Amino acid sequence: MSQKKSFVLRLDPEKLKSIEKWAADEFRSTNGQLEWIITKALKESGRLKKTDALNDEEDKENINKSETDN
């Protein structure tokens, strides 16, 4: 699994509420939803390196496997 850095993000309260609702609708954490949104935007803009995209897919597979094991 890739190493992750933490940082502070300031958001308008209404935007945060919308993201929290969206995350809940898709059974993700707010953090997971934000990471998904950012990854999707990076892929669509062609700014995500292939190795990063592959690591993201591996992480997703590991998460799905651990969820089905439980």
C-alpha positions as CSV (number, residue, x, y, z in Angstrom):
1,M,0.0,0.0,0.0
2,S,1.3,3.5,-0.8
3,Q,2.3,5.9,1.8
4,K,-0.1,8.8,2.4
5,K,0.6,12.3,3.6
6,S,-1.8,14.3,5.7
7,F,-2.6,18.0,5.3
8,V,-5.1,20.5,6.3
9,L,-7.9,21.4,3.9
10,R,-10.2,24.3,4.4
11,L,-13.7,24.0,2.8
12,D,-16.8,26.1,2.8
13,P,-19.3,24.4,5.2
14,E,-21.9,23.8,2.4
15,K,-19.3,22.1,0.2
16,L,-18.3,19.9,3.1
17,K,-21.9,18.9,3.8
18,S,-22.4,18.0,0.1
19,I,-19.2,15.9,0.1
20,E,-20.2,14.2,3.3
21,K,-23.6,13.3,1.8
22,W,-22.1,12.1,-1.4
23,A,-19.7,9.9,0.6
24,A,-22.5,8.5,2.7
25,D,-24.5,7.7,-0.5
26,E,-21.5,5.7,-1.9
27,F,-20.7,4.1,1.5
28,R,-17.3,5.9,1.7
29,S,-15.7,8.0,4.4
30,T,-15.4,11.7,3.7
31,N,-11.7,11.3,3.3
32,G,-12.1,8.4,0.9
33,Q,-14.6,10.4,-1.1
34,L,-12.2,13.4,-1.4
35,E,-9.4,11.0,-2.4
36,W,-11.7,9.4,-5.1
37,I,-12.7,12.9,-6.4
38,I,-9.1,14.0,-6.7
39,T,-7.9,10.8,-8.3
40,K,-10.7,10.9,-10.8
41,A,-9.9,14.5,-11.7
42,L,-6.2,13.7,-12.0
43,K,-6.9,10.7,-14.3
44,E,-9.3,12.7,-16.5
45,S,-6.8,15.5,-16.9
46,G,-3.9,13.1,-17.7
47,R,-1.9,14.4,-14.8
48,L,-1.7,11.1,-12.9
49,K,1.4,9.0,-13.7
50,K,0.8,5.4,-14.8
51,T,2.5,4.0,-11.7
52,D,0.3,6.1,-9.5
53,A,-2.8,4.9,-11.3
54,L,-1.6,1.3,-10.9
55,N,-1.0,1.8,-7.2
56,D,-4.5,3.2,-6.8
57,E,-6.0,0.2,-8.5
58,E,-3.9,-2.1,-6.2
59,D,-5.1,-0.2,-3.2
60,K,-8.7,-0.6,-4.3
61,E,-8.3,-4.3,-4.9
62,N,-6.8,-4.7,-1.4
63,I,-9.7,-2.8,0.2
64,N,-12.3,-4.8,-1.7
65,K,-10.6,-8.1,-0.7
66,S,-10.4,-7.1,3.0
67,E,-14.1,-6.1,2.9
68,T,-15.2,-9.5,1.4
69,D,-13.0,-11.4,3.9
70,N,-14.9,-9.9,6.8
